[in-house]
Structure formats: structure tokens, C-alpha cells
Amino acid sequence: MNPLKMAIAHMNASLPGEIDETTIIACIKGTCTDEKWKGHVLSFFLETPVSLIHDIVLSGVFTFKELMDAQARWKAEEYADEETTRWLQEMAYLSVGKAAELGIARFI
């Protein structure tokens, strides 16, 4: 099972209504803003382990920047694990060459 399907299976197990790959991708990338999927998006950021999120990014589904932007768009940082939020921010800034803006000297 690919990493995104694993995350989706976990989200769908704990929430009413099932989200599919196309819909969660659209929600993260910003082409779907239907509030009925907000619970699934919040669940993704709250319950998906960082290692699985990393695998999803490595598989090419999302970029760290897209995930960071989605967190802000869906106001998920209010619900997400603080460590996950910080990690996503660091990885997004690193991927666009802006680590210094966060003061992430260990990567410079």
C-alpha cells in the first residue's frame, strides 16, 4: 500500500464519510475547499505520523510547501501536533532555500 493510501485508510477509519486520494490531494493542493472534508484534512495533520508524511512527500504526491500552505489554509495548525507543524515548516523552508529565515543554522 502506498503511503498516501495508508494515511487515507487511517483517516477514513475514524471519521464519517470516506475521502479518496483525488479529494485529499485536491484539498491539500488548494483546488478543493469544500468544508465537508475539513475533518479529514485536520485528521491528516493531527494523526499522520511525521515519518508517513515524509514518505508521502518523497513519493511525489505533495511538497513540504504545499503541506505548510494547506495547514494555514485549513487552519490545521490549531489542531496539528506542534512538533509536526514545526517540522513541516522547517522542511518547507529548507526545500525552498530559506532555512536562515527560521534561524535553522544547523542546516546552513
QUILIN-V572202 format. One record per residue. RES is the residue in one small letter. PSI is psi in whole degrees, 0 to 359 (none if undefined). Layout:
# QUILIN-V572202
res=RES psi=PSI
res=RES psi=PSI
This chain:
# QUILIN-V572202
res=m psi=135
res=n psi=161
res=p psi=320
res=l psi=319
res=k psi=324
res=m psi=316
res=a psi=318
res=i psi=317
res=a psi=319
res=h psi=315
res=m psi=313
res=n psi=335
res=a psi=332
res=s psi=0
res=l psi=150
res=p psi=144
res=g psi=140
res=e psi=131
res=i psi=148
res=d psi=175
res=e psi=313
res=t psi=319
res=t psi=315
res=i psi=324
res=i psi=315
res=a psi=321
res=c psi=317
res=i psi=319
res=k psi=349
res=g psi=8
res=t psi=353
res=c psi=126
res=t psi=21
res=d psi=118
res=e psi=340
res=k psi=344
res=w psi=1
res=k psi=318
res=g psi=321
res=h psi=318
res=v psi=315
res=l psi=319
res=s psi=319
res=f psi=311
res=f psi=332
res=l psi=320
res=e psi=346
res=t psi=123
res=p psi=147
res=v psi=320
res=s psi=324
res=l psi=321
res=i psi=317
res=h psi=317
res=d psi=322
res=i psi=316
res=v psi=314
res=l psi=332
res=s psi=351
res=g psi=6
res=v psi=312
res=f psi=162
res=t psi=164
res=f psi=323
res=k psi=316
res=e psi=319
res=l psi=317
res=m psi=316
res=d psi=321
res=a psi=321
res=q psi=316
res=a psi=316
res=r psi=320
res=w psi=3
res=k psi=36
res=a psi=340
res=e psi=339
res=e psi=336
res=y psi=335
res=a psi=155
res=d psi=133
res=e psi=322
res=e psi=320
res=t psi=316
res=t psi=314
res=r psi=317
res=w psi=314
res=l psi=318
res=q psi=313
res=e psi=314
res=m psi=322
res=a psi=315
res=y psi=321
res=l psi=318
res=s psi=338
res=v psi=12
res=g psi=31
res=k psi=31
res=a psi=325
res=a psi=329
res=e psi=332
res=l psi=356
res=g psi=33
res=i psi=70
res=a psi=332
res=r psi=343
res=f psi=355
res=i psi=none
